Amino acid sequence: MSTDLDTAIIGAGPYGLSLAAHLRAKGSPYQIYGSPMESWRKFMPEGMILKSEPFASNLWDPDRRYTFQRYCQDSRISYERVGKPLSLALFLQYADWFRRSTGTEPQDVRVTTIRPRPRGGFYLGFANGEQATARRVVLATGHMAYAVMPRQLSELSTPEVVHSSTMADVAHYANRDVTIVGAGQSALETAAILHEAGAHVRLIVRERRIEWWNEPSRNRSVIERLRNPEAAVARGWQSLAIAELPRVFHLFSPKKRHPYVADTYGPGGSWWLKDRVDGQIEIHLSSTVSAVTKTNDRVQLSVTSVNDTSEVLTDHVIAATGFKVDIDRLDYLDPQLKRDIVREDAGIPALTNTFETSVPGLYFIGITSAPAFGPIMRFMYGAKHASHLVAKSLSMS
């Protein structure tokens, strides 16, 4: 073994970097592994705008010294708390600044194996052939492994079909016919970006209408904010509770928590997307893809609506069909380790109120913790709570 670690953080996105900042501030030994902000940098489309308002688009150090607002002030960039959508490019610049400022530089290497040690702790294997041991492991590996591909589309292969989380280069789709399945933020923004890049785009939407979240943001009076407060994802007192009280959410039974997480903040788009989609994109409402046939280099879709079934011939299909937590899809987890993790439901780990699994020393944060702590854990804002609670737990054990 080349390295003996106290705590290994696997994943260098918002959750991993925020936890690393907390542990560093506490003087707790750790090592973080992963390519910094990899899924954001490598797979999200150029020109993307973040769903969250600027005030909710932070990475988290314990003293709140390195916020997005502070970055804008230091960089002499205009900052508005709400109403000024944040581009992916600017957010990544901020994330790089946060990493440098907090001294949380990860080792850019992929973890390929995590398996239990006979007397506690874990063995780690890396893509470069190196190995390590760790007393505790925190998994902050994000959403990529959980992408949902509808059964009908799974018969196709890349590049005929891709999940929206891996579409990457927008220029590849210019002057091509693209069909997007879905009606959430990812589907709507992908449609807008590809249309503006010169693709012919259509949306296949199961719902009867497109939902648009909130009105255009603006600075509001104190009375308006009291009546309908701003929260990390949406306005309202319920949204504020979900954003700020994840440990209260954790007190409810899995039978109540899981359906709520699945059904809350469902398909819909941010207010700033509406003008880029309405009247610009061909939209098939109350429609589903019922069959798929590959025809030469193109794809023929049978699209079933309320009244009939039509045929669509397209060059590419993008499945903007979301994510579903299933830890059995994490190929770096040893099979025995997976079996040792107690579940609340199929693929969903049971977590303590400090994000620890039934395997001592093994933690999940980020989207994997959403069924336990609420839908805020699907968003970067949840790192505010997870990093604090896990760092406190690790420093006390």
C-alpha positions in Angstrom: 0.0 0.0 0.0 1.4 3.4 -1.0 -0.7 5.6 1.2 -2.5 5.2 4.6 -5.3 7.8 4.9 -7.5 9.0 7.7 -10.4 10.2 5.4 -10.7 9.8 1.6 -13.2 12.0 -0.3 -14.1 10.5 -3.6 -15.3 13.1 -6.0 -14.2 16.8 -6.6 -17.5 18.5 -7.5 -19.4 21.0 -5.3 -19.9 18.5 -2.4 -16.4 17.0 -2.4 -14.7 20.4 -2.6 -17.0 21.9 0.1 -16.3 19.0 2.5 -12.6 19.3 1.9 -12.7 23.0 2.7 -14.5 22.2 6.0 -12.0 19.4 7.0 -9.0 21.6 6.1 -10.4 24.4 8.3 -10.8 22.0 11.2 -7.3 20.6 10.7 -8.7 17.1 10.0 -6.5 15.0 7.7 -8.0 14.0 4.4 -7.2 13.5 0.7 -9.7 14.3 -2.0 -9.6 12.4 -5.4 -11.1 13.2 -8.7 -10.9 15.6 -11.6 -12.1 19.0 -10.4 -15.7 19.7 -11.4 -15.4 17.0 -14.1 -19.1 16.5 -15.0 -19.6 20.2 -15.1 -16.5 20.9 -17.2 -16.5 17.9 -19.5 -20.1 17.0 -20.2 -22.4 20.1 -19.7 -23.0 22.0 -22.9 -21.2 25.2 -23.7 -23.5 28.1 -23.2 -25.4 26.5 -20.3 -26.9 28.7 -17.6 -27.2 27.4 -14.0 -30.7 26.7 -12.7 -30.0 28.3 -9.3 -30.0 32.1 -8.7 -26.5 33.6 -7.9 -27.2 33.7 -4.2 -27.7 29.9 -4.1 -24.7 29.1 -6.4 -21.9 28.8 -3.9 -19.4 26.3 -2.9 -19.1 26.1 0.9 -16.3 26.8 3.3 -17.2 27.0 7.0 -16.6 30.8 7.4 -18.4 31.6 4.1 -15.4 33.6 3.0 -15.3 32.2 -0.5 -18.8 32.8 -1.9 -19.7 33.6 -5.5 -20.4 37.1 -4.4 -16.9 37.5 -2.9 -15.4 36.1 -6.1 -17.3 38.7 -8.2 -16.2 41.5 -5.9 -12.6 40.5 -6.0 -12.8 40.0 -9.8 -14.7 43.3 -10.3 -17.6 41.4 -11.9 -21.1 42.8 -11.5 -23.1 40.7 -9.0 -26.9 40.6 -8.5 -28.3 38.3 -5.9 -31.3 37.4 -8.1 -32.4 38.1 -11.6 -29.0 37.7 -13.3 -28.6 34.1 -14.5 -25.2 32.6 -13.9 -23.4 31.1 -16.9 -21.6 27.7 -16.6 -18.3 29.4 -17.8 -18.4 32.0 -15.0 -19.3 29.4 -12.4 -16.4 27.2 -13.3 -14.1 30.2 -13.0 -15.5 30.7 -9.5 -15.0 27.0 -8.6 -11.4 27.2 -9.7 -10.9 30.3 -7.5 -12.6 28.6 -4.5 -10.3 25.5 -4.9 -7.2 27.7 -5.0 -8.4 29.9 -2.1 -9.3 27.1 0.2 -6.2 25.0 -0.7 -8.4 21.9 -1.5 -6.6 20.8 -4.6 -7.6 17.2 -5.4 -5.4 14.4 -6.7 -6.7 14.0 -10.3 -7.0 10.3 -10.4 -10.0 8.0 -10.8 -10.9 5.5 -8.0 -11.7 2.1 -9.5 -12.1 0.0 -6.4 -13.4 0.4 -2.9 -13.5 -2.7 -0.7 -13.7 -3.3 3.0 -10.7 -4.3 5.2 -11.2 -7.2 7.5 -10.7 -5.1 10.6 -12.4 -2.0 9.5 -11.6 0.8 7.0 -11.2 0.4 3.3 -8.9 -0.5 0.5 -8.8 1.9 -2.4 -7.6 1.1 -5.9 -6.8 3.7 -8.6 -6.8 3.8 -12.3 -3.0 4.5 -12.3 -2.4 1.2 -10.5 -1.7 2.8 -7.1 -3.4 1.7 -3.9 -4.2 3.1 -0.5 -6.0 2.4 2.7 -8.5 4.8 4.4 -10.1 4.7 7.8 -13.2 6.6 6.4 -14.5 7.1 2.9 -16.9 9.8 1.8 -18.5 9.3 -1.6 -19.3 12.5 -3.4 -19.4 11.1 -6.9 -22.4 12.9 -8.2 -25.2 11.9 -10.6 -23.5 10.5 -13.7 -23.9 6.8 -12.8 -27.6 7.3 -12.2 -28.7 8.5 -15.6 -32.0 7.0 -16.7 -32.4 5.8 -20.2 -35.9 4.8 -21.3 -36.3 1.1 -22.3 -37.2 2.0 -25.9 -34.2 4.2 -26.4 -31.8 1.8 -24.7 -31.8 -0.3 -27.9 -29.9 2.4 -29.7 -26.2 3.1 -29.3 -24.0 6.2 -29.2 -24.1 8.6 -31.2 -27.7 7.9 -32.2 -28.8 8.4 -28.6 -27.1 10.0 -25.6 -28.3 11.1 -22.2 -28.4 14.8 -21.8 -25.7 14.6 -19.1 -23.2 13.4 -21.7 -24.0 15.4 -24.8 -21.0 17.7 -24.5 -20.0 19.4 -27.8 -22.9 21.5 -29.1 -21.2 22.1 -32.4 -21.5 18.4 -33.2 -25.3 18.9 -33.7 -25.3 22.0 -35.9 -27.4 21.5 -39.1 -28.6 18.2 -37.7 -32.1 17.0 -36.8 -32.3 16.4 -33.1 -35.2 15.0 -31.0 -35.1 15.6 -27.2 -37.2 13.4 -24.9 -38.2 15.2 -21.7 -39.6 18.4 -20.3 -37.3 19.4 -17.4 -34.6 22.0 -17.2 -32.1 19.9 -18.9 -34.4 19.1 -21.9 -35.5 22.7 -22.3 -32.1 24.2 -22.0 -30.6 21.6 -24.3 -33.3 22.4 -26.9 -32.7 26.2 -26.7 -28.9 25.8 -27.0 -29.0 23.4 -29.9 -31.6 25.5 -31.7 -29.4 28.6 -31.3 -26.5 26.6 -32.6 -28.3 25.8 -35.8 -29.9 22.4 -35.2 -33.5 21.6 -36.0 -34.9 20.6 -32.7 -38.1 19.0 -31.5 -39.2 18.1 -27.9 -41.2 15.0 -27.1 -43.0 15.8 -23.8 -45.1 13.4 -21.8 -46.9 16.2 -19.9 -49.8 18.2 -21.2 -47.9 21.4 -20.9 -44.5 22.9 -20.2 -44.1 24.1 -16.6 -42.2 27.3 -16.1 -40.8 27.9 -12.6 -41.3 31.3 -11.0 -41.7 34.7 -12.6 -38.7 36.6 -13.8 -36.6 37.3 -10.7 -36.1 40.8 -9.3 -35.1 42.4 -6.1 -38.3 42.5 -4.0 -39.5 44.4 -0.9 -39.2 43.0 2.6 -42.9 42.4 2.7 -42.9 40.5 -0.5 -40.0 38.3 0.7 -41.8 37.6 4.0 -44.9 36.5 2.2 -43.1 34.4 -0.4 -39.4 34.0 0.6 -36.6 33.2 -1.8 -35.2 29.7 -1.3 -32.3 27.9 -3.0 -34.5 26.2 -5.7 -37.9 28.0 -5.7 -39.9 30.5 -3.7 -42.1 29.8 -0.8 -42.0 28.7 2.8 -42.1 25.0 1.9 -39.2 25.4 -0.4 -37.3 27.3 2.3 -37.9 24.5 4.8 -36.7 21.9 2.3 -33.6 24.0 1.6 -32.6 24.8 5.2 -33.9 21.8 7.3 -32.6 18.6 5.7 -32.2 16.9 9.1 -35.9 17.5 9.9 -36.8 15.9 6.5 -34.6 13.0 7.5 -36.9 12.3 10.5 -39.8 11.3 8.3 -40.2 7.7 7.2 -38.8 6.5 3.9 -42.4 5.8 2.7 -43.0 9.6 3.0 -39.6 10.8 2.0 -39.0 8.9 -1.2 -42.3 9.8 -3.1 -41.8 13.4 -2.1 -38.3 13.5 -3.4 -39.4 11.8 -6.6 -42.3 14.2 -7.2 -41.0 17.6 -6.0 -39.3 20.1 -8.3 -40.3 17.8 -11.2 -40.2 18.6 -15.0 -40.1 22.3 -15.7 -37.9 25.2 -16.8 -36.5 28.3 -15.2 -38.1 31.6 -16.1 -35.2 32.8 -18.2 -35.6 29.9 -20.7 -39.2 30.6 -21.7 -38.6 33.1 -24.4 -35.9 30.9 -25.9 -38.3 27.9 -26.2 -41.9 29.2 -26.6 -42.5 29.7 -30.3 -39.0 28.6 -31.2 -39.0 24.9 -30.7 -41.3 22.2 -32.2 -43.0 20.6 -29.2 -45.1 17.5 -29.1 -47.2 17.5 -25.8 -48.9 14.5 -24.2 -46.6 12.3 -26.3 -44.2 9.4 -25.7 -41.8 7.4 -27.8 -43.4 3.9 -28.2 -41.0 2.3 -30.7 -37.6 2.9 -32.2 -36.1 1.7 -35.5 -32.7 2.5 -36.9 -32.9 3.4 -40.6 -29.5 3.6 -42.3 -27.7 6.4 -40.4 -30.9 7.9 -38.9 -33.4 6.9 -36.3 -37.2 6.5 -36.8 -39.3 7.1 -33.8 -42.9 6.1 -33.3 -44.4 8.9 -31.3 -47.7 8.1 -29.6 -50.0 11.0 -28.5 -53.5 11.1 -27.2 -55.2 10.7 -30.6 -52.7 9.0 -32.9 -49.2 7.7 -33.6 -46.9 9.5 -35.9 -43.4 8.7 -37.3 -40.4 11.0 -36.8 -37.1 10.6 -38.7 -34.2 12.2 -36.8 -30.4 12.2 -36.7 -29.9 12.1 -33.0 -32.0 11.4 -29.9 -31.1 13.1 -26.6 -32.7 11.5 -23.5 -33.2 14.3 -20.9 -34.9 11.8 -18.7 -33.3 12.4 -15.3 -31.6 10.3 -12.7 -32.5 7.7 -10.2 -30.3 6.8 -7.2 -29.1 3.2 -7.4 -25.9 2.4 -5.6 -25.7 -1.0 -7.3 -24.7 1.0 -10.4 -21.5 2.3 -8.8 -19.0 0.0 -10.4 -16.1 1.0 -8.1 -17.9 -0.4 -5.0 -16.9 -4.0 -4.2 -19.8 -6.4 -4.4 -19.5 -7.5 -0.8 -19.4 -3.8 0.3 -22.6 -3.2 -1.6 -24.3 -6.1 0.1 -23.2 -4.8 3.5 -24.9 -1.5 3.0 -28.4 -1.5 4.5 -31.1 -0.1 2.1 -34.2 1.9 2.6 -35.4 0.7 -0.8 -33.9 -0.9 -3.9 -30.6 0.9 -4.6 -31.2 3.6 -1.9 -28.8 3.4 1.1 -30.1 4.0 4.7 -28.1 6.9 6.2 -27.7 8.3 9.7 -28.4 11.9 10.4 -24.7 12.5 9.6 -24.8 10.8 6.2 -23.1 7.6 7.4 -24.2 4.2 6.0 -24.6 1.0 8.0 -20.9 0.3 7.1 -18.9 2.2 9.7 -16.9 5.0 8.2 -18.6 5.0 4.8 -20.6 8.1 3.9 -22.7 9.3 0.9 -23.3 12.9 0.1 -24.8 14.7 -2.9 -27.6 13.2 -5.0 -27.3 9.7 -3.4 -28.4 11.3 -0.1 -31.5 13.0 -1.5 -33.9 10.2 -0.6 -32.8 10.6 3.0 -32.3 14.3 3.3 -34.6 15.8 0.7 -34.5 17.2 -2.9 -32.1 19.9 -1.9 -29.4 17.3 -2.1 -29.9 17.1 -5.8 -28.6 20.7 -6.0 -25.2 22.2 -5.1 -26.9 24.2 -2.3 -27.2 21.0 -0.3 -23.5 20.9 0.1 -23.9 23.7 2.7 -25.5 21.2 5.1 -23.7 18.0 4.1 -20.2 19.4 4.4 -20.9 20.8 7.8 -22.5 17.7 9.2 -20.1 15.2 7.8 -17.0 17.3 8.8 -18.4 17.5 12.3 -19.0 13.7 12.4 -15.5 12.9 11.0 -13.7 15.3 13.4 -15.4 13.7 16.4 -14.6 10.1 15.6 
